[in-house]
């Protein structure tokens, strides 16, 4: 198969399909990892918007494209394997198809895995949705010896089928030509007599909708609870009772669930169509080598060196280059040497001396860290808020997202999830959780946002809890490592063992206490490939825009809150209230209290404050046994301490205020309790 073969070479519309007038709205649908987002980027360019779908935490991307001389609205839906949803992502895709008033679909399919794509195409055909089918990654399918008769497939479905290679823009001009002519497929999977009879009885009872009654009837029969609000809004109580009676009567005829029965019979129809249009030849040498390397990367033994190499490279790039080199340059050279003094000088020049000027930048002649200026000061919007968000977090996030995009585009990211799946099962999660956990080592605020990739609410809450509790950000890690260098190996081992034990223990307990269900670990492994620079840059820039829009305002808001607390003297009051806990329970020096309070502003501030207390003893080698115990207790408590204010606000935004406050209410006493326990154990056994 080549991108110019078969149906993809036609320039005239099919005479056997129904042509639908272009509604100028295009909805992209497809399975995960089929290149849908790449194709979306090729259609729309860089001017896109990303927003949450109403009532969910799932993001959808919108843009505009010129198709057939007209301007079209383009919507990229979350990847889905089924219109009968099993996750929030799949429900959002189904709801978009159900609620959008007028549109045509572009289904993007992985040509190497046509069977899976045809299963979704069968459902789009049943739904009466006008669509065009793009067989993407046609070059990779050809390299594997897969040949698809696109003419025969197009004739069987009754729609246009276009072979594409999205990363190379191959097939895109022809696809743009065919989209306005998208038609409703004539293909209809047939089910056994009992299901067909139940459908004929059920369809007249359903409200009219954008999707066909046959499609919605199959969802209802399969027990799709997410359709209940829609049903209740359009059907009377009597009809709802009859609908449920039909479903129950049909369910009693099968030993398996109706969801499974419908899916099995639909898959059989897709398999028959697949076998009619696909032939296999000899794979190329390069494809065979890539598959062999891909198999090594998920092997329980051979995959470990690969995993360690990837993690080491990611840490050097993000943790060393991003969190140290870039942060030091941006924070000190750019912000504190130039931006802050220039801003202060500008405000003193344009604002007359007096109360207003002192309110903005503090009294003249004092270092800004000793003033309470609103714009320039120790809690100033520029000197702290923007400096934190742009000079400290931004480079960490940028380097992480760049490395994340490389791993994603190369196809290794799903393999990483497979390698650690067994480990995360101990914490009530699955291998997908490795992605926000790794990101948490860069920035917990960003990692909390990416917890959305977990399929169930329970898993998202567990990941958020573990990030807030036991995953230190890169800035904090740097200070922790500096302190550990002044401790003995035994004390460092105490610290590391406690953090790892807490991580697994809390995850294990949370999985049994938090209500809800987990999800099965079902993840497709795309082939390993050389990352495309254009794709990597587009994904990285899109995520950076996401960060600047979603997270940066939280840093400014958090700084504003601290400025208010400082000006009202509430901050000092909180420090004095915390002193008895720090001294009496943790048995730490009294000055440690201020370090813990500042840890709420920035997690590394707490570690840095403790470092300043003990650094003179570390540098002179005069650390005593009691001091080593104190440092270990302090590091354990700081690491487990309440998340920084930006992460706290992100938790409230993502999980809701009830869950956010519950997490904080648990983390704070838990961190102090673990610190106290470590103190007692070390004084007894260290």
C-alpha positions as CSV (number, residue, x, y, z in Angstrom):
1,X,0.0,0.0,0.0
2,X,1.3,3.5,-0.8
3,X,-0.2,6.8,0.0
4,X,-1.2,7.3,-3.7
5,X,-2.9,4.0,-4.3
6,X,-6.4,2.8,-4.6
7,X,-9.3,5.1,-3.5
8,X,-6.8,7.7,-2.4
9,X,-6.0,8.4,-6.1
10,X,-9.7,9.3,-7.0
11,X,-10.7,12.8,-7.6
12,X,-14.4,12.2,-8.2
13,X,-16.9,11.4,-5.5
14,X,-18.2,7.9,-5.1
15,X,-21.5,7.5,-6.9
16,X,-22.9,5.1,-4.3
17,X,-22.6,7.4,-1.2
18,X,-24.8,10.1,0.1
19,X,-23.1,13.5,-0.3
20,X,-23.8,15.8,2.7
21,X,-23.6,19.6,2.3
22,X,-20.4,20.8,4.1
23,X,-21.4,22.0,7.5
24,X,-18.0,23.6,7.9
25,X,-17.3,21.8,11.2
26,X,-14.9,18.9,11.2
27,X,-14.5,16.5,14.2
28,X,-11.4,14.3,14.3
29,X,-11.9,10.9,15.9
30,X,-9.7,8.0,16.2
31,X,-8.0,5.4,18.5
32,X,-5.1,6.6,20.8
33,X,-1.7,6.8,19.1
34,X,-2.8,6.9,15.5
35,X,-1.3,10.4,14.7
36,X,-4.6,12.2,15.1
37,X,-3.1,15.2,16.8
38,X,-0.3,15.4,14.2
39,X,-3.0,15.5,11.4
40,X,-4.9,18.1,13.4
41,X,-1.8,20.2,13.6
42,X,-1.2,19.8,9.8
43,X,-4.8,21.0,9.1
44,X,-5.0,23.9,11.6
45,X,-1.5,25.2,12.0
46,X,-0.4,26.8,15.3
47,X,-3.5,28.8,16.1
48,X,-5.5,26.5,18.3
49,X,-7.2,26.7,21.7
50,X,-7.3,24.0,24.4
51,X,-10.0,23.9,27.0
52,X,-11.8,21.5,29.3
53,X,-14.9,19.9,27.9
54,X,-17.8,21.2,30.0
55,X,-18.3,19.3,33.3
56,X,-15.1,17.3,32.9
57,X,-11.3,17.6,33.3
58,X,-10.8,16.2,29.8
59,X,-9.3,18.7,27.3
60,X,-10.3,19.1,23.7
61,X,-8.4,21.1,21.2
62,X,-10.0,23.5,18.7
63,X,-8.7,25.2,15.7
64,X,-9.6,26.5,12.2
65,X,-8.6,25.2,8.7
66,X,-9.3,26.2,5.2
67,X,-10.9,23.3,3.4
68,X,-12.5,23.6,-0.1
69,X,-12.0,27.3,-0.1
70,X,-14.1,27.7,3.1
71,X,-13.1,28.3,6.7
72,X,-13.9,25.2,8.9
73,X,-14.0,24.9,12.6
74,X,-11.9,21.8,13.6
75,X,-12.2,19.9,16.8
76,X,-9.8,17.2,18.0
77,X,-11.4,14.7,20.3
78,X,-9.7,12.5,22.9
79,X,-8.5,9.2,21.6
80,X,-11.2,6.5,21.9
81,X,-11.5,2.8,21.2
82,X,-15.2,2.7,21.6
83,X,-18.3,4.9,21.4
84,X,-19.6,2.8,24.3
85,X,-17.5,4.7,26.9
86,X,-15.3,3.0,29.5
87,X,-13.4,6.1,30.5
88,X,-14.0,9.8,30.8
89,X,-12.0,10.4,27.6
90,X,-14.2,8.1,25.6
91,X,-17.4,9.6,27.1
92,X,-16.3,13.1,26.0
93,X,-15.7,11.9,22.5
94,X,-19.1,10.2,22.4
95,X,-20.8,13.3,23.9
96,X,-19.2,15.5,21.3
97,X,-20.7,13.4,18.5
98,X,-24.0,13.3,20.3
99,X,-24.3,17.0,21.0
100,X,-22.5,18.9,18.2
101,X,-25.3,20.2,15.9
102,X,-23.8,19.8,12.5
103,X,-20.5,18.3,11.5
104,X,-18.6,15.7,9.5
105,X,-16.0,13.4,10.9
106,X,-12.5,12.5,9.9
107,X,-11.6,9.2,11.4
108,X,-7.9,8.7,11.7
109,X,-6.8,5.1,11.7
110,X,-3.5,3.4,12.1
111,X,-2.9,1.5,8.9
112,X,-0.8,-1.1,10.7
113,X,-3.7,-1.9,13.0
114,X,-6.7,-1.7,10.7
115,X,-8.8,-4.1,12.7
116,X,-9.0,-1.8,15.6
117,X,-9.8,1.2,13.4
118,X,-12.5,-0.7,11.6
119,X,-14.2,-1.5,14.9
120,X,-14.6,2.2,15.5
121,X,-15.6,2.8,11.8
122,X,-18.4,0.3,12.3
123,X,-19.7,2.3,15.2
124,X,-19.5,5.6,13.2
125,X,-21.4,3.9,10.4
126,X,-24.1,2.7,12.8
127,X,-24.3,6.2,14.3
128,X,-25.2,7.6,10.9
129,X,-22.2,10.1,11.1
130,X,-20.9,11.4,7.8
131,X,-17.1,10.6,7.8
132,X,-14.0,10.1,5.7
133,X,-11.4,7.5,6.7
134,X,-7.7,8.4,6.8
135,X,-5.4,5.4,6.8
136,X,-2.5,7.1,8.6
137,X,1.1,5.8,9.0
138,X,0.8,4.2,5.5
139,X,4.5,4.1,5.2
140,X,5.0,2.1,8.4
141,X,2.3,-0.4,7.3
142,X,4.0,-0.8,3.9
143,X,7.4,-1.4,5.7
144,X,5.7,-4.2,7.6
145,X,4.5,-5.8,4.5
146,X,0.8,-4.8,5.1
147,X,-1.2,-4.1,1.9
148,X,-4.7,-2.6,2.1
149,X,-7.0,-2.6,-0.9
150,X,-8.3,0.9,-0.4
151,X,-10.7,0.7,-3.4
152,X,-12.4,-2.4,-2.0
153,X,-12.5,-1.0,1.5
154,X,-14.0,2.3,0.2
155,X,-16.6,0.3,-1.7
156,X,-17.6,-1.8,1.3
157,X,-17.9,1.2,3.6
158,X,-19.4,3.5,1.1
159,X,-17.1,6.4,2.1
160,X,-13.8,7.9,0.9
161,X,-10.6,6.2,2.1
162,X,-7.4,8.2,1.9
163,X,-3.9,6.9,2.7
164,X,-1.8,9.4,4.6
165,X,1.5,9.9,6.3
166,X,0.7,12.8,8.7
167,X,4.3,13.5,9.8
168,X,5.3,14.0,6.1
169,X,2.0,15.7,5.1
170,X,1.6,12.9,2.5
171,X,-2.0,12.5,1.3
172,X,-3.1,15.8,3.0
173,X,-4.1,17.6,-0.2
174,X,-6.3,14.8,-1.3
175,X,-7.8,14.5,2.2
176,X,-8.7,18.1,2.1
177,X,-10.4,17.5,-1.2
178,X,-12.5,14.6,0.1
179,X,-13.6,16.0,3.5
180,X,-16.3,18.3,2.2
181,X,-17.8,15.3,0.3
182,X,-17.9,13.1,3.4
183,X,-20.9,10.8,3.4
184,X,-22.8,8.4,5.7
185,X,-21.5,4.9,5.4
186,X,-23.9,2.2,4.1
187,X,-22.1,-0.5,6.1
188,X,-24.2,-1.9,9.0
189,X,-23.0,-4.7,11.3
190,X,-25.7,-7.3,11.8
191,X,-26.4,-8.8,15.2
192,X,-28.2,-12.0,16.2
193,X,-32.0,-12.2,16.0
194,X,-32.6,-11.5,19.6
195,X,-30.6,-8.2,19.6
196,X,-32.1,-7.1,16.3
197,X,-35.6,-7.7,17.6
198,X,-34.8,-5.8,20.8
199,X,-33.5,-2.9,18.7
200,X,-36.6,-2.7,16.6
201,X,-38.7,-2.6,19.7
202,X,-36.4,-0.1,21.5
203,X,-35.7,2.5,18.7
204,X,-39.2,4.1,18.6
205,X,-38.9,4.8,22.4
206,X,-35.7,6.8,22.1
207,X,-35.5,10.6,21.8
208,X,-34.3,12.0,18.4
209,X,-30.6,12.9,18.5
210,X,-27.6,13.7,16.3
211,X,-26.6,10.0,16.4
212,X,-28.9,7.3,14.9
213,X,-31.5,5.6,17.1
214,X,-29.9,2.3,16.2
215,X,-26.5,3.4,17.6
216,X,-28.0,4.8,20.7
217,X,-30.2,1.7,21.2
218,X,-27.1,-0.5,21.2
219,X,-25.5,1.7,23.8
220,X,-28.6,1.5,26.0
221,X,-28.9,-2.2,25.6
222,X,-25.2,-2.6,26.5
223,X,-25.9,-0.8,29.8
224,X,-24.3,2.6,29.1
225,X,-25.1,4.5,32.4
226,X,-23.6,7.7,31.0
227,X,-26.6,8.1,28.7
228,X,-29.1,8.3,31.6
229,X,-29.2,12.1,31.8
230,X,-29.8,12.4,28.1
231,X,-32.5,9.7,28.3
232,X,-34.2,11.3,31.3
233,X,-34.3,14.7,29.6
234,X,-36.0,13.3,26.4
235,X,-38.2,10.4,27.5
236,X,-41.1,10.0,29.9
237,X,-40.9,7.8,33.0
238,X,-43.2,5.3,31.3
239,X,-40.8,5.1,28.3
240,X,-37.8,4.8,30.6
241,X,-39.5,1.9,32.3
242,X,-40.2,0.1,29.0
243,X,-36.7,0.7,27.8
244,X,-35.3,-0.9,31.0
245,X,-37.7,-3.8,30.6
246,X,-36.5,-4.5,27.1
247,X,-32.9,-4.3,28.2
248,X,-33.4,-6.7,31.1
249,X,-35.4,-9.2,29.0
250,X,-32.5,-9.3,26.4
251,X,-29.8,-9.6,29.1
252,X,-31.5,-12.6,30.5
253,X,-30.9,-14.5,27.3
254,X,-27.1,-14.4,27.6
255,X,-24.7,-15.7,30.2
256,X,-22.3,-12.8,29.4
257,X,-22.9,-9.1,29.8
258,X,-24.7,-7.4,26.8
259,X,-21.7,-5.1,26.5
260,X,-19.5,-8.1,25.8
261,X,-22.1,-9.7,23.5
262,X,-22.5,-6.6,21.3
263,X,-18.8,-5.9,21.2
264,X,-18.0,-9.5,20.2
265,X,-20.5,-9.6,17.3
266,X,-19.5,-6.1,16.1
267,X,-15.8,-7.2,16.2
268,X,-16.7,-10.3,14.1
269,X,-18.2,-8.0,11.4
270,X,-15.0,-5.8,11.5
271,X,-12.8,-8.9,11.2
272,X,-14.7,-10.1,8.1
273,X,-14.2,-6.7,6.5
274,X,-10.6,-6.6,7.5
275,X,-9.8,-10.0,6.0
276,X,-11.4,-9.0,2.7
277,X,-9.1,-5.9,2.2
278,X,-5.8,-6.8,3.9
279,X,-2.9,-9.0,2.6
280,X,0.5,-9.4,4.2
281,X,3.9,-9.6,2.5
282,X,7.5,-9.6,3.7
283,X,8.5,-6.9,6.2
284,X,11.5,-4.7,5.5
285,X,14.8,-5.2,7.4
286,X,14.5,-1.8,9.1
287,X,10.9,-2.6,10.4
288,X,12.1,-6.0,11.7
289,X,15.0,-4.4,13.6
290,X,12.7,-1.7,15.1
291,X,10.3,-4.4,16.3
292,X,13.1,-6.3,17.8
293,X,14.4,-3.3,19.7
294,X,10.8,-2.6,20.8
295,X,10.5,-6.1,22.2
296,X,13.7,-5.6,24.1
297,X,12.4,-2.4,25.7
298,X,9.5,-4.3,27.3
299,X,11.4,-7.4,28.3
300,X,11.6,-7.9,32.1
301,X,15.4,-8.4,31.9
302,X,16.6,-6.7,28.7
303,X,14.3,-3.7,29.2
304,X,15.9,-2.7,32.6
305,X,19.1,-1.3,31.1
306,X,17.1,0.6,28.5
307,X,14.8,2.0,31.2
308,X,17.8,3.1,33.4
309,X,19.5,4.7,30.4
310,X,16.3,6.6,29.5
311,X,15.7,7.8,33.0
312,X,19.3,8.8,33.5
313,X,19.2,10.9,30.3
314,X,15.9,12.5,31.3
315,X,17.3,13.3,34.7
316,X,20.5,14.9,33.3
317,X,18.5,17.0,30.9
318,X,15.6,18.0,33.2
319,X,17.1,17.7,36.7
320,X,20.6,19.0,35.9
321,X,20.4,21.2,32.8
322,X,16.9,22.4,33.4
323,X,16.6,22.6,37.1
324,X,20.1,23.8,37.8
325,X,21.8,25.4,34.8
326,X,18.8,27.1,33.2
327,X,17.1,28.0,36.6
328,X,20.3,29.5,37.9
329,X,20.7,31.6,34.7
330,X,17.1,32.8,34.6
331,X,16.6,33.3,38.3
332,X,19.9,35.1,39.1
333,X,21.2,36.6,35.8
334,X,18.0,37.4,34.1
335,X,15.5,38.2,36.9
336,X,17.5,39.3,40.0
337,X,20.3,41.0,38.1
338,X,18.2,42.7,35.4
339,X,14.4,42.3,35.4
340,X,13.9,43.1,39.1
341,X,16.3,46.1,39.4
342,X,15.1,47.5,36.0
343,X,11.4,47.2,37.1
344,X,12.2,48.9,40.4
345,X,14.1,51.7,38.7
346,X,11.3,52.2,36.2
347,X,8.6,52.4,38.9
348,X,10.7,54.8,41.0
349,X,11.1,56.9,37.9
350,X,7.5,57.1,36.8
351,X,5.9,57.1,40.3
352,X,6.6,60.1,42.5
353,X,8.3,59.5,45.8
354,X,5.9,58.9,48.6
355,X,3.4,56.4,49.9
356,X,2.4,55.0,46.5
357,X,6.0,54.4,45.5
358,X,6.8,52.7,48.8
359,X,3.6,50.6,48.5
360,X,4.8,49.4,45.1
361,X,8.6,48.9,45.6
362,X,9.3,49.6,49.3
363,X,11.5,52.3,50.8
364,X,14.5,53.4,48.7
365,X,18.0,52.1,49.7
366,X,16.8,48.7,51.0
367,X,17.4,45.4,49.2
368,X,14.1,44.2,47.8
369,X,14.1,41.0,49.9
370,X,13.9,43.2,53.0
371,X,10.8,45.3,51.8
372,X,7.1,44.5,51.6
373,X,6.6,46.1,48.2
374,X,3.6,45.0,46.2
375,X,5.5,44.7,42.9
376,X,9.1,44.5,44.1
377,X,9.6,43.0,47.5
378,X,10.2,39.8,49.3
379,X,6.6,38.8,48.3
380,X,6.4,41.1,45.3
381,X,4.4,40.1,42.2
382,X,7.4,40.5,40.0
383,X,10.3,39.7,42.3
384,X,8.7,36.5,43.6
385,X,5.5,35.6,41.7
386,X,6.9,36.0,38.1
387,X,10.4,35.1,39.2
388,X,9.1,31.8,40.6
389,X,6.8,31.0,37.7
390,X,9.1,32.1,34.8
391,X,12.6,31.7,36.1
392,X,12.3,28.6,38.3
393,X,9.4,26.5,37.2
394,X,9.3,27.4,33.5
395,X,12.8,26.0,32.5
396,X,12.0,22.8,34.4
397,X,8.7,22.4,32.7
398,X,10.1,23.3,29.3
399,X,12.9,20.7,29.5
400,X,10.6,18.1,30.9
401,X,8.0,18.7,28.2
402,X,10.7,18.6,25.5
403,X,12.0,15.2,26.8
404,X,8.4,14.0,27.3
405,X,7.6,14.9,23.7
406,X,10.7,13.0,22.4
407,X,9.8,9.9,24.4
408,X,6.2,10.2,23.2
409,X,7.1,10.7,19.6
410,X,9.6,7.8,19.6
411,X,7.0,5.4,21.0
412,X,9.0,4.6,24.1
413,X,6.6,6.2,26.6
414,X,4.0,3.4,26.5
415,X,6.9,0.9,27.0
416,X,8.0,2.7,30.1
417,X,4.5,2.3,31.5
418,X,4.7,-1.4,30.7
419,X,8.0,-1.8,32.5
420,X,6.8,-0.2,35.7
421,X,3.2,-1.5,35.7
422,X,3.9,-4.2,38.2
423,X,5.5,-1.8,40.6
424,X,2.6,0.7,40.5
425,X,0.1,-2.1,41.0
426,X,1.5,-2.3,44.6
427,X,0.2,1.3,45.0
428,X,-3.3,0.6,43.6
429,X,-2.4,2.2,40.2
430,X,-1.1,1.0,36.9
431,X,1.8,1.8,34.6
432,X,0.3,5.0,33.3
433,X,0.9,6.6,36.7
434,X,4.6,6.7,35.9
435,X,4.1,9.7,33.6
436,X,2.8,12.2,36.3
437,X,5.2,10.7,38.8
438,X,8.2,11.4,36.6
439,X,6.9,14.8,35.9
440,X,6.5,15.4,39.6
441,X,10.3,15.1,40.0
442,X,10.4,18.3,37.8
443,X,7.3,20.2,39.1
444,X,4.4,18.8,41.2
445,X,2.1,21.5,39.9
446,X,2.4,20.4,36.4
447,X,2.3,16.7,37.4
448,X,-1.0,17.3,39.1
449,X,-2.4,18.5,35.8
450,X,-1.2,15.5,34.0
451,X,-2.9,13.1,36.5
452,X,-5.8,13.5,34.0
453,X,-4.4,10.7,32.0
454,X,-5.6,8.2,34.6
455,X,-8.9,6.7,33.6
456,X,-10.9,6.8,36.8
457,X,-11.4,9.4,39.5
458,X,-10.1,7.1,42.2
459,X,-6.7,6.7,40.3
460,X,-6.5,10.5,39.7
461,X,-7.0,11.2,43.4
462,X,-4.4,8.6,44.5
463,X,-1.8,10.0,42.0
464,X,-2.6,13.6,43.3
465,X,-2.2,12.5,46.9
466,X,1.1,10.7,46.3
467,X,2.4,13.7,44.3
468,X,1.5,16.1,47.1
469,X,2.9,13.8,49.8
470,X,6.1,12.1,48.7
471,X,7.3,13.2,45.3
472,X,9.8,16.1,45.8
473,X,10.2,18.6,42.9
474,X,13.6,19.1,41.2
475,X,14.3,22.4,43.1
476,X,13.7,20.6,46.4
477,X,15.7,17.6,45.3
478,X,18.7,19.8,44.6
479,X,18.7,21.2,48.2
480,X,18.0,17.7,49.7
481,X,21.0,16.2,47.9
482,X,23.2,19.0,49.1
483,X,22.1,18.3,52.7
484,X,22.5,14.5,52.3
485,X,26.1,15.0,51.3
486,X,26.9,16.2,54.8
487,X,25.3,13.2,56.4
488,X,26.6,9.7,56.9
489,X,25.5,6.9,54.6
490,X,23.4,5.4,57.3
491,X,21.4,8.6,57.8
492,X,20.9,9.0,54.1
493,X,19.6,5.4,54.0
494,X,17.1,6.2,56.7
495,X,15.8,9.1,54.7
496,X,15.5,7.2,51.4
497,X,13.9,4.2,53.0
498,X,11.3,6.2,54.9
499,X,10.2,8.1,51.7
500,X,10.0,5.0,49.6
501,X,8.1,3.1,52.3
502,X,5.6,6.0,52.8
503,X,5.0,6.2,49.0
504,X,4.1,2.5,48.7
505,X,2.3,2.3,52.1
506,X,0.0,5.3,51.5
507,X,-0.7,4.2,47.9
508,X,-1.6,0.7,49.1
509,X,-3.9,2.1,51.8
510,X,-5.4,4.8,49.6
511,X,-6.4,2.1,47.0
512,X,-8.4,0.3,49.7
513,X,-9.9,3.4,51.4
514,X,-10.8,5.7,48.6
515,X,-14.1,4.6,47.0
516,X,-14.4,3.9,43.3
517,X,-12.8,1.5,40.9
518,X,-9.4,1.2,39.3
519,X,-8.9,0.6,35.6
520,X,-7.4,-2.2,33.6
521,X,-4.0,-1.6,32.1
522,X,-4.7,-1.7,28.4
523,X,-2.1,0.2,26.4
524,X,-1.2,-0.1,22.8
525,X,2.5,-0.2,22.0
526,X,3.2,1.9,18.9
527,X,6.3,1.1,16.9
528,X,9.6,2.7,17.9
529,X,10.6,5.4,15.5
530,X,13.0,8.3,15.2
531,X,11.2,11.4,16.7
532,X,10.2,14.1,14.1
533,X,11.6,17.4,15.1
534,X,8.5,19.3,13.9
535,X,6.2,17.1,15.9
536,X,8.3,17.4,19.1
537,X,8.5,21.2,18.8
538,X,4.7,21.6,18.1
539,X,3.8,19.3,21.1
540,X,6.3,21.1,23.4
541,X,5.1,24.6,22.5
542,X,1.5,23.6,22.9
543,X,2.2,22.3,26.4
544,X,4.2,25.4,27.2
545,X,1.2,27.5,26.2
546,X,-0.9,25.3,28.4
547,X,1.4,25.9,31.4
548,X,1.5,29.7,30.9
549,X,-2.3,29.8,30.7
550,X,-3.2,27.4,33.5
551,X,-0.3,27.4,36.1
552,X,1.4,30.8,35.9
553,X,-1.6,32.7,37.2
554,X,-1.6,30.4,40.3
555,X,1.9,31.4,41.1
556,X,1.0,35.1,41.0
557,X,-2.2,34.4,43.0
558,X,-0.2,32.5,45.7
559,X,2.3,35.3,45.9
560,X,-0.5,37.8,46.4
561,X,-1.9,35.7,49.2
562,X,1.5,35.6,51.0
563,X,1.9,39.4,50.5
564,X,-1.5,39.9,52.2
565,X,-0.5,37.6,55.1
566,X,2.8,39.3,55.5
567,X,1.3,42.9,55.5
568,X,-1.4,41.8,58.0
569,X,1.3,40.1,60.2
570,X,-0.6,36.8,59.9
571,X,2.5,35.1,58.6
572,X,4.5,35.8,61.7
573,X,1.6,34.6,63.8
574,X,1.5,31.3,62.0
575,X,5.2,30.8,62.5
576,X,4.9,31.4,66.2
577,X,2.0,29.0,66.4
578,X,4.0,26.3,64.6
579,X,7.1,26.6,66.8
580,X,5.7,24.3,69.6
581,X,5.1,21.5,67.1
582,X,8.5,21.9,65.5
583,X,10.4,22.1,68.8
584,X,8.2,19.9,71.0
585,X,7.2,17.1,68.7
586,X,10.0,17.0,66.1
587,X,12.7,18.2,68.5
588,X,14.2,20.6,65.9
589,X,15.7,24.0,66.5
590,X,13.1,26.8,66.9
591,X,14.3,28.6,63.8
592,X,13.2,25.6,61.8
593,X,9.5,26.8,62.1
594,X,10.0,29.6,59.6
595,X,11.5,27.2,57.1
596,X,8.4,25.0,57.2
597,X,6.1,28.0,56.8
598,X,8.1,29.1,53.8
599,X,7.8,25.6,52.4
600,X,4.2,26.3,51.6
601,X,5.4,29.1,49.3
602,X,8.1,27.0,47.6
603,X,9.0,23.5,48.7
604,X,12.7,24.1,48.3
605,X,12.5,27.1,50.5
606,X,11.9,24.8,53.5
607,X,14.9,22.6,52.6
608,X,17.0,25.7,51.9
609,X,16.1,27.2,55.3
610,X,17.1,24.0,57.1
611,X,20.3,23.9,55.0
612,X,21.3,27.4,56.2
613,X,20.8,26.2,59.8
614,X,23.1,23.2,59.5
615,X,25.4,24.2,56.7
616,X,28.1,25.6,59.0
617,X,28.4,22.3,60.8
618,X,28.4,20.3,57.6
619,X,31.2,22.4,56.0
620,X,33.4,22.1,59.1
621,X,32.6,18.4,59.7
622,X,31.4,19.0,63.2
623,X,28.0,17.3,62.8
624,X,27.1,15.4,65.9
625,X,24.8,12.3,66.1
626,X,21.9,14.5,67.4
627,X,22.4,16.9,64.5
628,X,22.4,14.1,62.0
629,X,19.1,12.8,63.5
630,X,17.7,16.3,63.4
631,X,18.6,16.8,59.7
632,X,17.1,13.4,58.8
633,X,13.9,14.1,60.6
634,X,13.7,17.6,59.1
635,X,14.3,16.3,55.5
636,X,11.7,13.5,56.0
637,X,9.1,16.0,57.3
638,X,9.8,18.6,54.7
639,X,9.6,16.1,51.8
640,X,6.2,14.8,53.1
641,X,5.1,18.3,54.1
642,X,2.0,20.1,52.6
643,X,2.5,20.9,48.9
644,X,3.6,24.4,47.9
645,X,0.9,27.0,47.4
646,X,0.9,26.7,43.6
647,X,0.5,22.9,43.8
648,X,-2.2,23.4,46.4
649,X,-4.2,25.7,44.2
650,X,-3.8,23.3,41.3
651,X,-5.1,20.5,43.4
652,X,-8.2,22.6,44.2
653,X,-8.6,23.4,40.5
654,X,-8.2,19.8,39.3
655,X,-9.8,17.7,42.1
656,X,-12.2,20.2,43.7
657,X,-12.1,22.0,47.0
658,X,-13.4,19.1,49.1
659,X,-10.7,16.7,47.8
660,X,-8.0,19.3,47.9
661,X,-8.7,20.3,51.5
662,X,-9.0,16.6,52.5
663,X,-5.6,15.9,50.9
664,X,-4.0,18.8,52.8
665,X,-5.7,17.9,56.0
666,X,-4.2,14.4,55.7
667,X,-0.7,15.4,54.5
668,X,0.1,18.0,57.2
669,X,-0.5,15.8,60.4
670,X,0.8,12.7,58.6
671,X,4.1,14.5,57.7
672,X,4.6,15.6,61.3
673,X,3.6,12.2,62.6
674,X,6.1,10.4,60.4
675,X,8.8,12.9,61.3
676,X,8.1,12.3,65.0
677,X,8.2,8.5,64.5
678,X,11.6,8.8,62.6
679,X,12.9,10.9,65.5
680,X,12.0,8.4,68.1
681,X,13.3,5.4,66.1
682,X,16.5,7.0,65.2
683,X,17.2,8.1,68.8
684,X,16.6,4.5,69.8
685,X,18.4,2.6,67.0
686,X,20.7,5.0,65.1
